[in-house]
Amino acid sequence: MVAESAPRTFAVVQVFGERLDARIAAWGLAWDGQAEIVGVDGDLRIGVRSPERACRLLAQPHDVSARLVWLPSGKESR
């Protein structure tokens, strides 16, 4: 029961310029219809409707894009 209801874990990676540099900006947990993200610097904690929304929030207009990277959940191996 616990394993089946566990949230999926993801990172939001910010990419600078034309893929010249990148950093993990935040870690997140996703459930159906909601996600929570925490910035790696400790200065950000946000609840959002989806991990994709977190990505849009962490993308910045001047050459900074954001991408989701999903961690294996363990559910795939069952």
Backbone torsions as a table, in degrees:
resi	resn	phi	psi	omega
1	MET	NA	-44.6	-178.8
2	VAL	-65.0	-46.0	-179.0
3	ALA	-62.9	-38.5	-178.6
4	GLU	-69.5	-29.0	-177.7
5	SER	-99.4	2.7	-179.1
6	ALA	-65.2	143.0	176.5
7	PRO	-71.6	157.3	173.1
8	ARG	-84.7	145.2	-178.5
9	THR	-105.0	138.9	179.3
10	PHE	-144.5	162.9	172.2
11	ALA	-118.2	148.0	170.0
12	VAL	-105.6	117.5	-177.6
13	VAL	-105.6	124.4	175.1
14	GLN	-90.7	133.3	179.0
15	VAL	-113.6	128.2	-176.5
16	PHE	-101.3	131.5	177.9
17	GLY	63.4	-147.6	-179.4
18	GLU	-87.6	61.6	178.9
19	ARG	61.1	31.8	179.7
20	LEU	-79.4	-31.8	-177.2
21	ASP	-153.7	156.4	179.1
22	ALA	-151.1	161.3	175.3
23	ARG	-152.3	152.9	172.0
24	ILE	-77.9	119.3	-178.5
25	ALA	-93.2	-33.7	-176.5
26	ALA	-157.6	156.7	171.8
27	TRP	-111.0	149.3	-178.2
28	GLY	-143.4	160.6	173.1
29	LEU	-122.7	134.7	-177.0
30	ALA	-123.8	132.2	170.8
31	TRP	-119.1	177.0	175.8
32	ASP	-61.9	118.7	174.2
33	GLY	79.4	6.5	177.2
34	GLN	-160.0	159.2	176.3
35	ALA	-150.7	152.5	176.0
36	GLU	-123.8	134.9	176.7
37	ILE	-125.3	147.8	177.5
38	VAL	-130.7	124.9	179.2
39	GLY	-68.1	145.1	-178.8
40	VAL	-66.8	-23.8	178.3
41	ASP	-83.4	-4.2	179.8
42	GLY	79.8	6.8	-176.5
43	ASP	-103.1	7.8	-175.8
44	LEU	-141.6	131.9	172.7
45	ARG	-149.7	115.0	-173.0
46	ILE	-138.3	140.4	168.5
47	GLY	-98.8	130.8	-178.9
48	VAL	-133.0	167.6	-179.7
49	ARG	-75.4	-25.6	-177.3
50	SER	-155.6	156.2	174.5
51	PRO	-60.4	-33.2	178.5
52	GLU	-62.9	-36.4	177.3
53	ARG	-65.6	-39.0	176.5
54	ALA	-60.3	-40.5	178.1
55	CYS	-60.8	-45.9	-179.9
56	ARG	-63.1	-36.9	179.8
57	LEU	-67.1	-32.1	-176.9
58	LEU	-93.2	-4.9	171.9
59	ALA	-79.8	143.4	-179.4
60	GLN	-123.1	151.3	-171.1
61	PRO	-65.9	-21.9	-174.1
62	HIS	-102.9	81.2	173.7
63	ASP	64.6	24.6	175.1
64	VAL	-121.7	116.2	175.2
65	SER	-108.3	166.0	179.7
66	ALA	-131.8	142.9	-179.0
67	ARG	-132.6	146.9	174.4
68	LEU	-87.6	137.6	172.8
69	VAL	-127.7	114.8	-178.6
70	TRP	-86.5	136.1	173.4
71	LEU	-87.6	148.4	176.9
72	PRO	-59.7	135.4	-176.1
73	SER	-92.7	-14.5	-175.1
74	GLY	90.8	-21.7	178.6
75	LYS	-68.8	-29.5	-177.6
76	GLU	-66.0	-26.1	-176.1
77	SER	-83.5	-6.6	179.4
78	ARG	-91.5	NA	NA
